[in-house]
Structure formats: structure tokens, C-alpha cells
Amino acid sequence: MKRNIISILLVFSILACFVSCKKLPEGSYEANGPTDVNGEVIETTTMPPELESFLSSFDTSDPAAIEEQFEQMLDTEIVEVELEFGDELVDDSNANKVEVELDSDGKPKHEALEKDYADIVNGDKFTMDVTIKNISADGEISVPMVAMRNGDEIFFEAKMPVENKGSMKFNVYLSNDGNCYMILPSMRWYMAVPGATISDLIDTDLITEGESPSADYVESLEVEINGKTYLCDVYEDGDVKIKYYYDDTQLKRVETINGEDITIMEINEVSETSDASKFVLPKGYVDLTTVLGEDFNLGKMY
């Protein structure tokens, strides 16, 4: 995730150069902006004054100054993220293997669950409040996140910690027309991004697919965590191991181990509803995609 912060800084560096050099691509730079009497957006080839003023404030001659100015836009609140079951993989070395009843697909039944996680995330609507931690060779990062589905549309809202300097709220919107947008409310802009970039920000499959249909069930274990016993279903998908931890009535935690890359997700709350107002692009925000040009690819910047 950290490298995407660098990418964002580079985006603003490029935009600031556009402003200072007056080399602006042709096109409409204002989306969801002024409208005519019929309510249609008035397209313009002039950069909105608020965007030009914002970008002109950047010192394009000094990358460190750009980063410092960027940091001033962060929420100064440090995101303190704690995982209920701990920040590392659960130690199941002393776990007891147990036999469980399997369904027709050869996977454990969980008839006592209040809400079956896999059924909910494969349903038409859901809202999930989760905490996700990624551990890799690049470092560790923990992010509180809310994920929603509304039909074919997916919306993510998260606060990303930025090197103990604060946090940056970002949203990701996967619309039903096949477009994907990254939205930064503090900067009042959004831009279309390729799916490969999103996978570096969010493990979307972990949230939206439930139990991996390609994973094979291996075994079930009884594991003691903080003095309480949980059931752990273990799956394998090639070289990837996935562990689902349940209490009596809920799925509580999912651990995905892929070599040195580890993703831990704890589920704080899940429901079968979603807020329809989240599944629209925000009004009055600048569409950076039109500023940078359709051929611009954020993924090529790192």
C-alpha cells in the first residue's frame, strides 16, 4: 500500500508541472461541475480555478516540499488499529484436529451461524466492517475498512495510515459500467484506475468472494485464542493456505498465507443491507483522468 502513496505524490507532481508550464491536455477538466438549465454538466477546457490554485501551491522544484505539502492535507489523527486475535498469525501448533459434518461439496457445514459470510458476500447487497492487515517483504500495514455491495457495484471506504504522520481517507468505487475509481475526499478528486492498481490497495477477492471456490478443504481444528475455543477450517488453493476462524455463531477472522505475503481480515460486523448513496461519483469533485489524459496509467508510476 505504501507505494501507492508514492504514486499519488507523483500524480500531484505531474499536475503541478502542468499548471506551472501551462501544458494542459485538451479535454474536459471538470466533472460533476456547473450545469445548464437542463441539469446537464457544462464541459469546459479550462482547469477549474480551485484545482489550479491548489496545484499552484506546490513547490515543483523540490520533491521533499511536495511531500511535506501533501502531508499537511492528511488527517492528523493516527489510526490505531488492533486485531482482536492478535497482529500475527494465530499460533495453532497446539490445536486439536476435529471431525466436522461436510456438505455435498465436501466443505464444513456451519448451520449454527447467525449469518453465513459466504452467502452474504455472494448476495445482492451487503455491508461489512472489517480490519485488514497485510504483511509482506515491503512491511506491514493495518487498515480499518467498510465494504459494500449493491448489485454489481462494489464500494470500499478506508483510512490508510501514512508513516505515523496521520491518515488518508480513500474510497474505491467499482461501478456497474465496468469503471473503477479511486476517490480522495480530502483533495476532492477522483480518477479512473486499472484493476491491477486496486489489487495493490485492497484484496477485493478476500471480501467479495467468500470462501474461494477453487480452494480445497483440508481439515478443521479447535484452537484456543485468548482463553476461548474457536473452530478453524483450513483450505488450500495451490500454494496458498486459507484459514477461517469461527466462534459458535459467526465467522471472526480469515488468514491468507501466500509464501511471505500474509493477509489477515477480522470481521467486526456484517449485514445484508447497503447505503445506495455511496454508489455514485461525488458531486463537485475534479476528474483527474480527464486532466492527465485517457492513456495515463497510475500503475506505470511505480
N, C-alpha and C positions, 0 to 999 in steps of 0.2 A: 504493500500500500504506500509505503514511503516514497517510492519512485514516482508515483502519480502526483504527489505534492510537487516534486521537481518539475514534472511535466506542466503542471498548472502555472508554476512560476515562469517557465519558458514561454507559455502561451501569452502571458501578460507582457513579457519582454518583447515578443514579436509585435504585439498590438501597440505597445508604446512606441516602437520604432516606426510602425505605420503612421502614427499620429505625428511624430517629430519630423518624419521625412515626407509627409503628405502623400504617401504611396498607398492609397486605399483602393482595393479591388472594386470593380464595378458591381453593382447589385443593390439589393435592399438590405439596409443595415438595421432596420427597426422592425421587430416582430411584435405583435400584440401592442402596437403603439397607437397613434392618433387614428381616428376613424372618421368616415364621411357620414352624411345624413342617413345612409342606409345601414350604418354599423359596420361597413367593410373597412379593413385596415388600409390606411393610406401608405403606399410604398414610397420610399424615398432613397435616393442615392447619397444622402448626406448623413454622416455619422451623427447620432443623437448627441446633443450638447453635453448631457450628463456623462455619457461614455467618454467623449473627447476630453472633458475636464478631468475625469477620473484617471484616464490613461496618461494624460499630460503631466500628472503629478509624479509619475515615476521617473527616477533618475536612470535613464537608459545607458549611461556611461559606466555605471557601477552595479554589477550583478548583486553585490552584497547589499547595496542600498535598496534594490528592488525587493530582495528577500525581507529586509527589515520593514519596508513599507507594507509588504504583503502580511507580515506578522501582526501589524497594527490593526488589520481587519479581522483578526481571529477573535473568537470568544475567549476572554481571558480565563474563564472557568476551566480548570484542569479536570478532565474526565477521569474520575476514579472508577475503575471497572473491577469488580470482584466476581469470580465464579464460585458458585455455591459449593461445588465439588472440588475446588482447587484449580490452580493455574497450570498444572501439569497433567499429563495423562494419569488416569486413575490406576493405582497400583492394584492389579488383580492377581498378583503372584500367589496369594493365599486363598483365592476364590475356590468355591466348590462347584463342580460341574453338576448340572441337574437335568433331568429329562422333562421335557415340556410337550404338550399336545401340539401337533402340527396341523395346518390346514391342507387343503387339496393341492396347494402349490409348494408344499414342503417347508412352509415358514411357520414360526410360532404363532399360536392364537393368543390374542390378548382381549378376551371377552369382557374382562372387568374394567377396561379403560373407559373413563368418562367420555373422552373424545379421542378417537383414533387419529393420530397425527398423519399417517399416510393418506387416509381417506379425506381428511380436511384439506391438506395441501394439494390434493388432486381434484378437489371440488371446484365449484364455480366461484366461490368467494371465501376469503379468509383474511384474518389479521393475526400476525404473530409478533410478539415482543420477545426478542432473543438477545443473547450476548454471545458474540463470536470472538474467538481468539485464534490467530494464525501464528504458527511457529515455523520458521524456515531458516535457512542459512543467512538470509538478509536481516534477521532479527525477529522480534516478537511484537505483536500489536493486538490490543483488545478493543472491540468496538460494540457499543450498545446499538441495537438496530430494531426498527419496526418494518416488517414486510407485509404487503397486502396484495391480494389478487382480486380483480373484478373482471370476470370472464377471461378473455385472452390477455388482459393487461396486467402488468406487474408494477408495483411501486415499492421502492426502498427509501427509508429515511434513517440517516445515521449521523453520529457525531464522531469524527475522526480526530484522535489526539495528534498533536503536532509537536513532537520532540520536547514534551514537557513545557511548552510555551503557551498552551491553550488548546482550543479545539476548533474544528471547522465543520459546520453542518453541511452535509451534502445529500442530495436526493438523486435517485436514479429512476427514470420512468421508461418502461418498455411498453410502447403503445401498441394498439391492435392493428395499426397500419404497417407494422414491421420496423418502425423507427425506434431508436434508443437515445435517450437524452440524459446528460449529466447536468444537474442544476445546483448552483451555489447561491442560496438565498442572500448571504451577506454581501455578495457582489452584484446581485440582481441580474445574473446572466445564466444562460443555458447554452449547451451546444450538443449537436448530434455526435455520437461516438460509436466506434465499431464495437461489436460484441467482444472481440478479443481484449479490448481495454477494460470492459466491465468485468471480465473474469479475473482481472488483477485487483479489482476493488472488492468484489463480492463473489462468494461461491454460490451462484444462483441455484445450481442443481441441488445443493445441500438443503436449501429452503423450499424449493418448489417441486421437488420430485418425490419427497417422502423416502421410503426405502427404495434403494436403487433396484430397478427391475432386472438388471444384469448381474447383481450380486448373488452369490450362493450362500445360503445359510450354513454355518459351521457348527455352532454349539451355543448352549445357554449356560450362564454362570450365575451363582449367587455371590454378590460382592458386598462387603461391609464398607460403608463410607460414612465417616463422622458418627459412628455408633449405630447406623441404621442399615438394614439389609436391602439391597436393590437387585433386580434381575437384569442381567446384561446379555443381550442377544448379539452374537458375533457373526459377521458376514465377511466374505472375501469377494473382491472383484478384480481378478488378475493379481497384481502385486499390492493392491490397495486393501487394507483392513478397515472395516467399519464396525463400531460398537454402539449399540443403542441401550441406554440405561433407563429402566422403568422403576417407578415405585408401584404401589398397588393399582393406582388409577390413572397415571399419566406417564408419558414419555418425558424425561427430565433432561437428558443430555445425549449428544451424539459426538463421538470421536472418530475422525477420519485420519488414518495414518497412511501416507504415501511416501515411503522412504524417509527422508529427513523432513519432509513437509507434513505438518500436522495442523488440522483444523478442529477446534473444539466449539461446539454450539450448545449452549444451555437455553432451554425454552422456559421463559418466565410466565408467559400467558399466551393462549391461543383461542380464537373464536371463529365462528363461521359467518362473520359479517365483515364488511369493509366500508370505508368512507369514500363515496363516489367522487367527492370534491377533490380528492388527491390525484385523480386520473385525468388531469388536464395540464397543459403548459401554463405557467403563471403569467398573469397579465402584467404588462409594463416592464417585462424583462427583455434584455437585449439578446438576440440570437447571434452568438459568436460564430456560428457556422457560416452565416452569410458574410461576416466580416473577413474571415480567414479564407473563404472560398471552398467550394464543394470538394476539391481534391485534397484539402488539408486532412492529415491523419495524425491524431494525437498519439496513436500507438507507435509512430515512427520517431517520436521525440525522445525515446529512452532506449 
